[in-house]
Amino acid sequence: MLTEKTATLKWREVYSLAALNAAVVISWIAYHEYQPVLMEKIGITHLVDFLIIAKAIILVVIPPIAGWLADLIMKKNGKYMIIFTVGIGATAMVFMVVASLISTHHLMDVQGILPFMIVMWLICMNLFISPANSMIEAFAPAKQLPIVMGVLFLVTELLYALEPVIVALVTFFGDTLTFIVGGVLIGGSGFIFHRVSRDEVLQRKTELMQNDRVKNQSLISYVAILMVGLFLGIGKAFLVEFFPGHFANLFPDIGTYGDYISFAILGLCAITGFLISKQIAKANLRKVIITSFIVLFIGAIGMFLTENLYLTIIAALIIAGGFTTLNISGLPFAIRNLSVRHVTYGVGIYIGASEVITGLFEYLYR
């Protein structure tokens, strides 16, 4: 039987999860690119606010629900990947259905069903997020979880930083082919991840449950995880949603560069997070998180107080520093403070909380 001391970092499983997260990021970028285009084509732009609000609610609510269901199913019949499998399969299916709908020459005929399909896609995309990411505890000893996060963070944030390139690619593919490719990416990467990690997850889960690190799960642990997720979301919201518009308002002559600075900062975050992940793995995660909170607060205040170009960019870089260290330490901290029997639910709370401020900023600065 594996123990915490003898367990090794499972790189094959980590890489398969990184590939799945990459497919998710590409799918989100494609969604943001084509959702307004499709809505304008079929004449339902009046539903823009509804879909923004629906997306925000789904991103906050569905991950905890999916996590709770996954933990419940695991407790009752020992099967851990049912919710994950359902989410992956349904997401790929919705992609294909949307591709077939928008390939018709009579787009107005799908005016009523397309908004429903978009909402279904949003729900399905968020069904497998918390079960998938909570599995990292099966891939590495607790002390090495920040290293796993460094790899995942490198992949996802680099892709977000390369968003203009991805947008150019999906524009080249066109809407129908983009949705087909999205379905293949999600379905294919999900299938590979399932095949690669299935046995490892079940074996490791069994071991961890026999020696549960948290005997009595307290409400305080959930509150702490919720706060970490909220602060993580604040960092992402400031860099992605707030900074480009704020930059454009302060410096209208060069306002268009705000988006590119934001992308460059995300790329810097990705590389820096990967490089410092081993150091964070050796550190006290609680202290790292508290320091990250302070750094985020200083950066946010600085951004509001200054109207100088260079100081504004420096403030964004300070926020990026806190955002990076919080990304590497946040999920490992959450997992360490959760009972194995409730870990997927707790991770769902963490992921849902991280989307609260982003959803609010997306609505306010749309």
C-alpha positions in Angstrom: 0.0 0.0 0.0 1.2 3.6 -0.8 1.9 5.9 2.0 2.5 9.7 2.1 6.2 9.1 2.4 6.5 6.5 -0.4 4.0 8.0 -2.9 5.7 9.6 -5.9 4.7 12.4 -8.2 2.7 10.8 -11.1 3.9 12.9 -14.1 1.8 11.0 -16.7 -1.4 11.8 -14.8 -0.3 15.4 -14.2 0.4 15.9 -18.0 -3.0 14.4 -18.9 -4.7 16.8 -16.5 -2.7 19.6 -18.0 -3.9 18.6 -21.4 -7.5 18.5 -20.2 -7.2 22.0 -18.7 -5.6 23.2 -21.9 -8.7 22.0 -23.8 -10.9 23.8 -21.3 -9.1 27.1 -21.8 -9.2 26.8 -25.6 -12.9 26.1 -25.4 -13.6 29.1 -23.2 -11.7 31.4 -25.5 -13.7 30.0 -28.5 -16.9 30.5 -26.5 -16.1 34.2 -25.8 -15.1 34.7 -29.4 -18.2 33.2 -31.0 -21.0 33.7 -28.5 -21.6 37.4 -29.4 -21.2 36.7 -33.1 -23.8 33.9 -33.1 -26.2 36.0 -31.0 -26.0 38.8 -33.5 -26.4 36.5 -36.4 -29.7 35.0 -35.1 -31.0 38.2 -33.6 -30.9 37.5 -29.9 -28.6 40.2 -28.7 -31.2 41.2 -26.2 -30.2 38.1 -24.2 -26.6 39.2 -23.7 -27.2 40.3 -20.1 -29.1 37.2 -19.4 -26.3 34.9 -20.6 -23.6 36.9 -18.7 -25.6 36.6 -15.5 -26.4 32.9 -16.2 -22.7 32.2 -16.9 -21.6 33.9 -13.6 -24.2 32.0 -11.6 -23.3 28.7 -13.2 -19.5 29.2 -12.7 -20.1 29.9 -9.0 -22.8 27.3 -8.2 -22.2 24.2 -10.4 -18.6 23.3 -9.3 -19.6 22.9 -5.6 -22.7 20.9 -6.6 -20.7 18.7 -8.9 -18.1 18.2 -6.1 -20.8 17.3 -3.6 -22.3 14.8 -5.9 -18.9 13.2 -6.7 -18.1 12.8 -3.0 -21.6 11.4 -2.4 -21.3 8.8 -5.2 -17.8 7.9 -4.0 -19.0 7.3 -0.4 -22.0 5.2 -1.5 -20.6 2.9 -4.2 -16.8 3.7 -4.4 -17.0 5.1 -7.9 -15.3 8.5 -8.2 -15.4 9.5 -11.9 -19.1 9.3 -12.7 -19.7 13.0 -12.5 -16.5 13.7 -14.4 -17.5 11.2 -17.2 -21.0 12.7 -17.5 -19.6 16.2 -17.7 -17.1 15.4 -20.3 -19.5 13.4 -22.5 -22.3 16.0 -22.2 -19.9 18.9 -23.0 -18.6 17.1 -26.2 -22.1 16.3 -27.2 -23.4 19.9 -26.8 -20.4 21.1 -28.8 -21.4 18.8 -31.7 -25.1 19.7 -31.5 -24.3 23.4 -31.6 -21.9 22.8 -34.6 -24.8 21.1 -36.4 -27.2 23.8 -35.6 -25.1 26.7 -36.7 -24.1 24.9 -39.9 -27.7 25.2 -41.2 -28.4 28.0 -43.7 -31.5 29.0 -41.7 -30.0 30.3 -38.5 -33.2 32.0 -37.5 -34.8 28.5 -37.2 -32.5 27.8 -34.1 -33.2 31.2 -32.4 -35.2 29.6 -29.6 -32.9 26.6 -28.9 -29.5 28.1 -29.2 -29.6 30.1 -25.9 -30.8 26.9 -24.2 -27.8 25.0 -25.7 -25.4 27.7 -24.5 -26.7 27.4 -21.0 -26.5 23.6 -21.1 -22.9 23.9 -22.4 -22.0 26.2 -19.5 -23.4 23.8 -17.0 -21.7 20.7 -18.6 -18.4 22.5 -18.8 -18.5 23.1 -15.0 -19.6 19.6 -14.1 -16.2 18.1 -14.5 -14.0 21.0 -13.3 -14.0 20.3 -9.6 -13.8 16.4 -9.8 -10.9 16.7 -12.3 -8.8 19.2 -10.4 -9.5 17.6 -7.0 -7.8 14.5 -8.3 -4.3 16.1 -8.0 -4.1 14.8 -4.5 -3.9 11.3 -6.0 -1.0 12.3 -8.3 1.5 13.6 -5.7 2.3 13.6 -2.0 0.7 16.6 -0.2 4.0 18.4 0.0 4.5 18.3 -3.7 1.1 19.6 -4.7 2.4 23.1 -5.4 4.7 21.6 -8.0 1.7 20.0 -9.8 -0.1 23.4 -9.6 3.0 25.0 -11.2 2.7 22.8 -14.2 -1.1 23.3 -14.5 -0.7 27.1 -14.0 2.0 27.2 -16.7 -0.2 25.6 -19.3 -3.4 27.4 -18.6 -2.0 30.9 -18.2 0.2 30.7 -21.2 -2.8 29.8 -23.3 -4.7 32.7 -21.9 -1.7 34.9 -22.6 -1.8 33.6 -26.2 -5.5 34.4 -26.6 -5.0 36.7 -29.6 -3.3 33.8 -31.5 -6.0 31.3 -30.5 -8.7 33.8 -31.5 -7.0 34.2 -34.9 -7.0 30.4 -35.3 -10.7 30.0 -34.4 -11.6 32.8 -36.7 -9.7 31.0 -39.5 -11.5 27.7 -38.7 -15.0 29.4 -38.7 -17.8 28.8 -36.3 -18.9 25.3 -37.3 -15.4 23.8 -37.4 -14.4 25.5 -34.2 -17.2 23.9 -32.3 -16.4 20.5 -33.8 -12.7 20.9 -32.8 -13.8 22.0 -29.3 -15.9 18.9 -28.9 -13.0 16.7 -30.1 -10.6 18.4 -27.7 -12.8 18.1 -24.7 -13.9 14.6 -25.5 -10.5 13.4 -26.4 -8.5 14.9 -23.6 -11.2 13.8 -21.1 -11.0 10.2 -22.4 -7.2 10.2 -22.1 -7.3 11.6 -18.6 -9.9 9.0 -17.6 -7.8 6.2 -19.0 -4.6 7.4 -17.5 -5.7 8.3 -14.1 -8.6 6.0 -13.3 -6.8 3.3 -11.5 -4.4 5.7 -9.7 -7.2 7.8 -8.4 -9.1 4.9 -6.9 -6.0 3.3 -5.4 -4.9 6.6 -3.8 -8.4 7.5 -2.7 -8.7 4.2 -0.9 -5.4 4.7 0.9 -6.2 8.3 1.9 -9.6 7.4 3.2 -8.1 4.8 5.5 -5.8 7.4 7.0 -7.9 10.5 6.6 -5.9 13.6 7.4 -9.0 15.5 8.7 -11.2 13.5 11.1 -13.8 16.1 11.7 -14.4 18.6 9.0 -15.0 22.1 10.5 -17.0 25.0 9.1 -13.9 27.2 9.6 -12.0 25.1 7.0 -14.7 25.8 4.4 -14.7 29.5 5.3 -10.9 29.7 4.9 -11.1 27.9 1.5 -13.9 30.2 0.4 -11.8 33.3 1.3 -8.7 31.9 -0.6 -10.9 31.3 -3.7 -12.4 34.8 -3.5 -9.0 36.5 -3.3 -7.7 34.4 -6.2 -10.7 35.6 -8.2 -10.0 39.2 -7.2 -6.5 38.8 -8.7 -7.7 37.3 -11.9 -10.6 39.8 -12.3 -8.2 42.8 -11.8 -5.8 41.5 -14.4 -8.2 40.3 -17.0 -11.5 42.2 -16.6 -10.6 45.5 -14.9 -7.0 46.4 -16.0 -7.6 46.7 -19.8 -10.6 49.0 -19.5 -9.0 51.0 -16.6 -5.8 51.4 -18.7 -7.8 52.6 -21.7 -9.7 55.2 -19.6 -6.5 56.6 -18.0 -4.4 56.6 -21.2 -6.8 56.9 -24.2 -4.0 57.6 -26.7 -2.5 54.1 -26.0 -5.6 52.5 -24.5 -5.6 49.6 -27.0 -2.4 48.3 -25.6 -4.1 47.5 -22.3 -5.2 44.1 -23.5 -1.8 43.2 -24.7 -0.1 44.3 -21.5 -2.7 42.1 -19.7 -1.8 39.1 -21.9 1.9 39.7 -21.4 1.5 39.8 -17.6 -0.5 36.5 -17.7 2.4 35.0 -19.6 4.9 36.3 -17.0 2.7 34.9 -14.3 2.7 31.5 -15.9 6.4 31.2 -16.3 7.1 32.7 -12.8 4.6 30.4 -11.1 6.2 27.4 -12.7 9.7 28.5 -11.7 8.8 29.2 -8.0 6.5 26.2 -7.5 9.3 24.1 -5.9 10.1 26.9 -3.4 6.5 27.3 -2.5 6.3 23.5 -2.0 8.9 23.9 0.8 7.3 26.9 2.4 4.5 27.3 4.9 1.4 27.5 2.7 -0.6 29.5 5.2 2.1 32.2 5.3 2.4 32.2 1.5 -1.4 32.8 1.2 -1.5 35.5 3.8 1.4 37.3 2.1 -0.4 36.9 -1.3 -3.5 38.6 0.2 -1.4 41.5 1.4 0.4 41.8 -2.0 -3.0 41.7 -3.9 -4.4 44.4 -1.6 -1.4 46.7 -2.1 -1.5 46.3 -5.8 -5.2 46.9 -6.1 -5.0 50.1 -3.9 -2.0 51.3 -6.0 -3.9 50.8 -9.2 -6.8 52.9 -8.0 -4.6 55.7 -6.5 -2.2 56.3 -9.4 -2.7 57.9 -12.8 0.9 57.5 -13.9 1.5 55.0 -16.8 4.5 53.3 -15.2 3.0 53.1 -11.7 -0.2 51.6 -13.2 1.8 48.9 -14.8 3.8 48.3 -11.7 0.6 48.0 -9.7 -0.6 45.4 -12.2 2.7 43.5 -11.7 2.2 43.6 -8.0 -1.3 42.2 -8.3 0.2 39.6 -10.7 2.7 38.6 -8.0 0.0 37.9 -5.4 -2.2 36.2 -8.0 0.7 33.9 -9.0 1.7 32.7 -5.5 -2.0 32.3 -4.6 -2.6 30.1 -7.6 0.3 27.8 -6.8 -0.5 27.6 -3.1 -4.3 27.9 -3.0 -5.6 24.6 -4.2 -2.9 22.6 -2.2 -3.9 24.5 0.9 -7.6 23.7 0.3 -6.9 20.0 -0.2 -4.7 19.8 2.9 -7.4 21.2 5.0 -10.2 19.0 3.7 -11.3 15.5 4.7 -10.7 13.1 1.8 -14.5 12.3 2.0 -15.3 16.0 1.3 -12.4 17.1 -0.8 -14.2 17.4 -4.2 -16.9 19.4 -2.6 -14.4 21.7 -1.0 -12.4 22.1 -4.2 -15.7 23.0 -5.9 -16.3 25.7 -3.3 -12.8 27.0 -3.9 -13.3 27.1 -7.7 -16.8 28.6 -7.5 -15.6 31.3 -5.1 -12.7 32.2 -7.5 -15.3 33.0 -10.2 -17.5 35.4 -8.1 -15.5 38.6 -8.6 -14.7 37.7 -12.2 -18.4 37.3 -13.0 -19.2 40.6 -11.3 -16.4 42.5 -13.2 -17.4 40.9 -16.5 -21.0 42.2 -16.0 -19.9 45.7 -14.9 -17.2 46.1 -17.5 -18.9 44.4 -20.5 
